[in-house]
């Protein structure tokens, strides 16, 4: 006996839904994974020097092999975040703020803790020690805070983007100074200020990203100009808080900085970039890493890349970030809701602007500040938390239905 015609009509929508179900955006993961892989190779190359740590398997944590563990953790975290639904963090209904709000309060608590019990390194108190034995493990709360800032503002702006007072056709609440703009700029400003006490470069990055997200959220230009003026005053205050920050600005503005003093690091960076030529000295054959260039595997790893892989290697790094910028912008344009658009824009701006800041520092286009090259520089905090950010960006592709 033939099956009733209704059976086919019931199964057909299920097959159609399965066919249009969209996984995470794999291009974002591919680009971030490529940068992580390059980072492992270059950190290893930059760290193996005459005076560097021996590659003793019993003490592997004190060797360049440690970066491979961080990169693996960052990649696993990125995959986990990509498989999650980013709309879990959205704030659409009354009381829906608790998820993004919990992350915000956690970031505030950790930033406060690092000012009290943080570990000091290179003149800055940025890290919290979470494990002392059998090896030392620490992380920088500022790396978490910049990702949380984007998530919190995206949730807040998507909520404030609804009509004011619940009236259909009314103006977005963010355009109201007291009911929308003040809560957004105040909550962002607290995170930025706490970060800037010990990490001025990350705070400046967070400020630029926050302003970009407020522009996208529809805030009034008059309000934004006022907030920008206050931000510049706050930045000047944070700049004067540490004498070495003022010295870096003066060195940048000087026509002939002391090559043996304040201008030493930048001069060595430019020397490394210039000596590499188009194709470089060869992987592992760099000279500046042998005690000449400070932070050769961290903030100035691009100079090491330029020396060993040449201008071609640096252009590959820039191209990967430009592709990531294009892909993130595409995800933002195709996101089906305000939260997805704002979150994708903020995460893309966070990663790509940090890369631009680092490249500008290494090439002496802006004053020197402690900011790493995303996914590439040595360190665990940046790779893990930016890996989570890249995974969250990739997960936004899940909400976009596949084109017929």
C-alpha positions in Angstrom: 0.0 0.0 0.0 1.5 3.4 -1.0 2.5 5.8 1.7 0.1 8.7 2.3 1.2 11.9 0.5 1.4 13.7 3.9 4.5 11.7 4.9 6.7 13.2 2.2 5.5 16.7 3.0 6.4 16.2 6.6 10.0 14.9 6.0 10.8 17.4 3.3 11.0 20.5 5.6 13.3 18.6 7.9 15.7 17.8 5.1 15.5 21.3 3.9 16.3 22.7 7.3 19.2 20.4 7.7 20.5 21.4 4.3 20.4 25.1 5.2 21.9 24.7 8.7 25.2 26.6 8.7 28.3 25.7 10.8 30.7 28.3 12.1 32.7 30.4 9.7 35.8 28.3 8.9 37.7 31.0 7.1 38.1 33.0 10.4 39.4 29.8 12.1 41.8 29.2 9.2 43.3 32.7 9.3 43.6 32.7 13.0 45.1 29.2 13.0 47.6 30.2 10.4 48.7 33.2 12.5 49.0 31.0 15.6 51.2 28.5 13.7 53.4 31.3 12.4 53.7 32.5 16.0 54.9 29.2 17.3 57.5 28.9 14.6 58.8 32.5 15.1 58.7 32.5 18.9 60.8 29.3 18.8 63.2 30.9 16.3 63.5 34.1 18.2 64.0 32.4 21.6 66.7 29.9 20.6 69.8 32.0 21.1 73.3 31.6 22.4 72.2 32.6 25.9 68.7 31.1 25.7 67.3 28.3 27.7 68.4 24.8 26.8 65.9 22.5 25.2 65.8 20.1 28.1 62.7 18.0 27.9 62.6 17.7 31.7 62.3 21.5 31.9 60.3 22.1 28.8 58.2 24.8 30.4 61.2 27.1 30.5 61.9 26.6 26.8 60.3 28.0 23.6 58.2 24.8 23.4 55.9 26.5 25.9 54.4 28.7 23.2 53.1 25.6 21.4 51.1 24.7 24.4 49.6 28.2 24.6 48.8 28.1 20.8 47.1 24.7 21.2 45.1 26.0 24.1 44.1 29.0 22.1 43.1 26.9 19.1 41.0 24.5 21.2 39.3 27.5 22.9 38.7 29.0 19.5 37.0 25.8 18.3 34.9 25.6 21.4 33.7 29.2 21.1 33.0 28.6 17.4 30.6 25.8 18.2 28.7 27.9 20.7 25.7 30.1 19.9 26.8 33.7 20.2 23.2 34.8 20.9 23.6 33.2 24.4 25.2 36.5 25.3 22.5 38.7 23.9 20.4 41.1 26.0 16.9 41.3 24.5 14.6 40.8 27.5 14.4 42.3 30.9 16.9 40.6 33.1 18.8 39.2 30.1 21.9 41.2 31.0 23.2 38.7 33.6 25.4 36.7 31.2 27.3 39.6 29.7 27.1 41.4 33.1 28.7 38.5 34.9 31.7 38.7 32.5 31.9 42.4 33.0 32.0 42.1 36.8 34.6 39.3 36.6 36.8 41.5 34.4 36.5 44.4 36.9 37.4 42.1 39.8 40.4 40.7 38.1 41.6 44.2 37.1 41.3 45.3 40.7 43.1 42.2 41.9 46.1 42.7 39.7 46.6 46.2 41.1 46.8 44.7 44.6 48.5 41.3 44.3 49.7 41.3 40.7 53.2 40.2 39.6 55.5 43.0 38.4 57.5 42.5 35.3 59.4 45.0 33.1 58.2 47.9 35.3 54.5 47.1 35.1 52.2 45.1 37.4 50.0 43.3 34.8 49.8 39.6 35.6 48.1 37.4 38.2 49.9 34.2 39.3 47.5 31.3 39.3 50.1 28.5 39.7 53.6 28.4 41.2 54.4 24.7 41.2 55.5 22.6 39.4 55.9 25.6 37.1 54.8 29.2 37.2 51.6 30.0 35.3 50.1 33.5 35.2 47.8 35.5 33.0 47.0 39.2 32.2 43.5 40.3 33.1 43.7 43.1 30.6 43.6 40.5 27.8 40.3 39.3 29.2 39.0 42.8 29.8 39.3 43.9 26.2 37.3 41.0 24.9 34.7 41.5 27.7 34.4 45.2 26.8 33.3 44.2 23.2 30.8 41.6 24.5 29.3 44.0 27.1 29.0 46.9 24.7 27.5 44.7 22.0 24.9 43.5 24.5 24.2 47.0 25.8 24.0 48.6 22.4 21.7 45.9 21.1 19.4 46.5 24.0 19.6 50.3 23.8 19.0 50.1 20.0 15.4 49.2 20.6 12.8 52.1 20.5 13.0 54.3 23.6 10.4 53.7 26.3 9.1 50.7 24.3 7.3 52.9 21.8 7.1 51.6 18.3 8.9 54.0 15.9 10.6 55.9 18.8 14.3 56.8 18.8 16.9 54.3 20.0 17.6 54.6 23.7 21.3 55.1 23.0 20.5 58.5 21.5 19.2 59.5 24.9 22.1 61.1 26.9 21.0 59.9 30.4 19.1 56.7 29.6 21.4 55.3 27.0 24.7 57.0 26.3 25.8 57.7 29.9 25.4 54.0 31.1 27.3 52.8 28.0 30.2 55.2 28.1 30.5 55.0 31.9 30.7 51.2 32.1 33.2 51.2 29.2 35.3 54.0 30.8 35.6 52.1 34.1 37.1 49.1 32.3 39.4 51.2 30.2 40.6 53.3 33.2 41.4 50.2 35.3 43.3 48.7 32.4 45.2 51.9 31.7 46.8 52.2 35.1 49.3 49.4 34.3 48.7 48.8 30.5 48.3 52.1 28.6 48.6 50.5 25.2 45.7 48.1 25.7 43.6 50.9 27.3 44.2 53.1 24.2 43.1 50.2 22.0 40.0 49.6 24.1 39.1 53.3 23.9 39.2 53.3 20.1 37.2 50.1 19.8 34.6 51.4 22.2 34.1 54.6 20.2 33.8 52.6 17.0 31.1 50.5 18.5 29.2 53.5 19.9 29.3 55.1 16.4 27.8 51.8 15.0 25.3 51.7 17.8 23.8 55.1 16.6 25.0 57.4 19.4 24.7 61.1 18.7 27.8 62.8 17.3 27.6 65.6 19.9 27.7 63.0 22.7 30.6 61.2 21.0 32.6 64.4 20.7 32.2 65.1 24.4 33.2 61.6 25.3 36.2 61.8 23.0 37.4 65.0 24.7 37.0 63.4 28.1 38.8 60.3 26.8 41.8 62.4 25.6 42.0 64.1 29.0 41.9 60.7 30.8 44.5 59.4 28.4 46.7 62.3 29.2 46.3 61.6 32.9 47.2 58.0 32.4 50.2 59.0 30.3 51.5 61.3 33.1 51.0 58.6 35.7 54.1 56.7 34.6 57.4 58.6 33.8 58.5 56.1 31.2 55.3 56.7 29.2 56.2 60.4 28.9 59.8 59.4 28.0 58.5 57.3 25.1 56.5 60.1 23.7 59.4 62.5 24.0 61.7 60.0 22.3 59.2 59.5 19.4 59.0 63.3 18.9 62.7 63.8 19.1 64.5 64.3 15.8 67.6 62.5 17.0 66.9 60.1 20.0 69.8 58.7 21.9 70.6 55.4 20.0 72.2 54.0 23.2 69.4 55.2 25.5 65.7 55.8 25.0 65.9 55.3 21.2 67.8 52.0 21.4 64.9 49.5 21.0 63.3 51.3 18.1 66.6 51.7 16.3 67.3 48.0 16.7 63.9 47.2 15.4 64.4 49.3 12.3 67.8 47.8 11.8 66.3 44.3 11.9 63.6 45.1 9.4 66.1 46.8 7.1 68.8 44.1 7.3 66.3 41.4 6.2 65.8 42.8 2.8 63.1 41.3 0.6 63.6 37.6 1.5 65.4 37.7 4.9 68.5 36.1 6.3 66.7 32.8 6.6 64.6 31.2 9.4 66.7 31.0 12.6 69.6 33.0 11.1 68.6 36.4 12.7 71.3 38.4 14.5 69.2 40.9 16.5 67.8 38.2 18.7 71.2 37.5 20.2 70.9 40.1 22.9 70.5 43.2 20.6 66.7 43.6 20.3 64.7 43.6 23.5 61.3 41.7 23.4 62.3 40.1 20.2 59.8 37.3 20.6 56.9 39.4 22.1 56.1 43.0 21.3 58.8 43.2 18.6 58.4 39.8 17.0 57.5 41.5 13.7 61.0 42.8 13.5 62.3 39.3 14.0 60.0 38.2 11.1 61.3 41.0 8.9 65.0 40.1 9.6 64.6 36.3 9.1 61.8 36.1 6.5 62.2 39.6 5.0 59.7 42.1 3.7 57.9 39.2 2.0 57.3 37.5 5.4 56.0 40.8 6.9 53.6 41.3 3.9 52.2 37.8 4.5 51.4 38.7 8.1 49.7 41.9 7.0 47.8 40.0 4.3 46.5 37.5 6.8 45.2 40.4 9.0 43.6 42.1 6.0 41.8 38.9 5.1 40.6 38.6 8.7 39.4 42.2 8.5 37.5 41.5 5.3 36.0 38.3 6.6 34.9 39.9 9.9 33.3 42.8 8.0 31.5 40.4 5.8 30.1 38.5 8.8 29.0 41.9 10.3 27.2 42.9 7.2 25.4 39.5 6.9 24.5 39.1 10.5 20.7 38.8 10.9 20.4 41.0 14.0 21.8 44.1 15.7 23.7 42.1 18.4 25.5 40.0 15.8 26.4 43.0 13.7 27.7 45.0 16.7 29.6 42.0 18.1 31.2 41.1 14.8 32.3 44.7 14.2 33.8 45.0 17.7 35.7 41.7 17.7 37.1 42.4 14.2 38.1 45.9 15.2 39.7 44.6 18.4 41.9 42.0 16.6 42.9 44.1 13.5 43.4 47.4 15.3 45.7 45.7 17.8 47.7 44.3 14.9 47.8 47.8 13.3 49.0 49.3 16.6 51.8 46.7 16.9 53.0 47.2 13.4 53.0 50.9 13.9 55.1 50.6 17.0 57.6 48.2 15.3 58.0 50.6 12.4 58.3 53.7 14.6 55.1 55.2 13.3 53.7 55.8 16.8 55.4 56.0 20.2 56.5 52.7 21.7 53.9 50.9 24.0 53.5 47.4 25.3 51.1 45.8 22.8 51.6 42.4 21.2 50.9 41.1 17.7 47.7 39.1 17.9 48.1 35.3 17.8 51.8 35.7 16.9 53.7 37.2 19.9 54.9 35.0 22.8 52.6 34.7 25.8 49.6 32.7 26.8 47.0 35.3 27.8 46.8 37.0 24.4 46.7 33.8 22.4 44.0 32.1 24.5 41.7 35.1 24.9 42.0 36.3 21.4 41.5 32.8 20.3 38.2 32.8 22.1 37.4 36.1 20.5 38.1 34.7 17.0 36.0 31.7 17.8 33.1 33.9 18.9 33.5 35.9 15.7 33.3 32.6 13.7 30.2 31.5 15.6 28.3 34.5 14.2 28.3 32.8 10.8 26.1 30.1 12.3 23.2 32.6 12.5 23.3 33.4 8.8 21.2 31.1 6.7 22.9 29.7 3.6 21.9 31.5 0.4 19.6 29.3 -1.8 
